[in-house]
Amino acid sequence: MAPAPLISCRASVLAVGLLLAAAVSASARPLTLTTLGSGGSTNATSGGGLSVYYHLGSCPQLETIVRSHVDAALRQNVRLTAGLLRVFFHDCFPQGCDASILLDNGERNLPPNVGLQQEVLQLIEDIRAKVHAQCGATVSCADITVLATRDAVNLAGGPAFTVPLGRLDSLAPASDNDVFKLPPPTATVDELLTAFKNAGLSDPADLVSLSGAHTVGKARCSSFGAVSGPAGDDITRCITETCSAAGSGDRLRDLDFLTPNVFDNLYFIELTLKKNQGVMLPSDQALVSDSRTSWLVQGFADNHWWFFDQFKTSMVKMSQLKGPQGNVGEVRRNCFRRNAAASLQDAGDEGLATSA
């Protein structure tokens, strides 16, 4: 249970935030939502051989299995939504969504991937085992990661959307060079826009909406930098008190102090309110002061329907990122290792390795 002063502090900040949220919601008009959330397209197929019907014949119960397991896991640990989003992003950004992040003794050991939740990685493997028990080794760890993340967002209050499937699992981890392309929390807007463009996400709306994933989860105090808020600002003090003690750099602090376990647009509202440093991640705070992105931050703060619609569009786009090798690999029988490294009993079934 949280200490009484922290509860009182959170309650006072929450009261301010909810009043603001109610004010902007009253003037917000919902946008028309699309089926796939991808540029208004309702096509069932996409580039690279992916399709929303890919597993319909081989594993018709796939989405039911994934959602039920994610739902049960979130009831035990609400932090898994943020953990799945981070694994999804850190997998897809370097070389496409290919489950390379799950391979043992690979990219997970590099600094940009420090702190990935082991419970999230095990959840993906547990779902894989259940799916393969029901359908055979027909569904990749990459597809399961995408589906689990999509469902976690929706179960936390975010938008529902459909994702094309048919990804294969990579045969090797991403290179160190590609992993270090992941933007750090101190990145400038120029650096962020360049990194996203190089990854295949050239629309600034992709950058800003995907940054909205910070509406759930926590970050280390060392990621926020020094606080330079107005003297006597009680809200700033409340939000940052977790990180105020000496040696608190490794402590975890909520990214969205108001509703840290709910997927909503309050993080954007907080960004527009707190223009001082140290309250939000520097990379997010920079989005408020740059004309290329500030209008999107304000728009998403004013209209949660717009944020939800753009977020699902950008998530579908990110889920279809591929490296220069394309959709090449295998359907792993264990998400943490290549099929060739499996037991001798399983190693005889290498026919799953293929190229799409």
QUINORPE-V619401 format. One record per pair of residues at least 24 apart in sequence whose C-alpha atoms are under 7 Angstrom apart, sorted by the first residue. I is the first residue (numbers start at 1). J is the second residue. If there is no record, write none. Layout:
i = <I,I>
j = <J,J>
//
This chain:
i = <9,13,13,14,17,24,24,25,25,28,28,30,31,31,33,35,35,36,36,36,37,37,37,37,37,38,38,38,39,45,46,48,49,49,50,50,50,50,51,51,51,52,52,52,54,54,58,58,59,62,65,66,66,66,67,67,69,70,70,78,79,80,81,81,82,82,83,83,83,84,84,85,87,88,88,88,92,92,92,93,93,94,94,94,94,94,95,95,95,95,96,96,96,97,97,97,97,97,98,98,98,98,98,99,99,99,99,100,100,100,100,100,101,102,102,103,103,103,103,104,104,106,107,107,112,112,125,125,137,137,138,139,140,140,140,140,140,141,141,141,142,142,142,143,146,153,156,156,157,157,157,158,158,158,159,159,161,163,167,168,168,168,168,168,169,169,169,169,170,170,170,171,171,185,185,185,185,186,186,187,188,188,189,189,204,205,206,208,208,208,209,209,209,210,210,212,214,214,215,215,215,215,215,215,215,215,216,216,216,216,216,216,217,217,217,217,218,218,218,218,219,219,219,219,220,220,220,220,220,221,221,221,221,221,221,222,222,223,224,224,224,224,224,225,226,226,227,227,227,228,228,228,229,229,236,239,240,255,265,265,265,266,268,268,268,269,272,327,327,328,328,328,329,329,329,330>
j = <238,235,258,258,258,302,303,302,303,302,303,305,305,306,309,161,162,161,162,163,161,309,312,313,316,313,316,317,313,164,164,327,166,356,164,165,166,167,164,165,166,163,164,165,165,166,135,138,135,131,131,127,147,148,148,151,127,148,152,261,217,120,152,153,216,217,116,117,120,120,149,149,116,145,146,149,318,319,321,182,199,174,178,179,181,182,174,178,322,323,321,322,323,142,319,320,321,322,142,167,168,169,170,141,142,169,170,169,170,172,173,174,173,335,336,173,335,336,337,336,337,173,173,174,180,182,334,335,331,333,331,331,167,168,169,331,332,169,332,335,167,168,169,167,319,263,262,263,262,263,264,263,264,308,308,312,312,316,327,327,328,329,330,331,329,330,331,332,328,329,330,329,338,223,281,282,283,282,283,283,283,286,286,287,293,296,314,293,296,297,307,310,311,311,314,267,255,256,255,256,260,263,264,265,266,267,255,256,260,261,262,263,254,255,260,261,252,253,254,255,252,253,254,255,249,250,251,252,253,248,249,250,251,252,253,249,250,281,278,279,280,281,282,278,277,278,277,278,279,276,277,278,276,277,279,279,279,280,300,301,304,301,297,300,301,301,298,355,356,354,355,356,353,354,355,354>
//
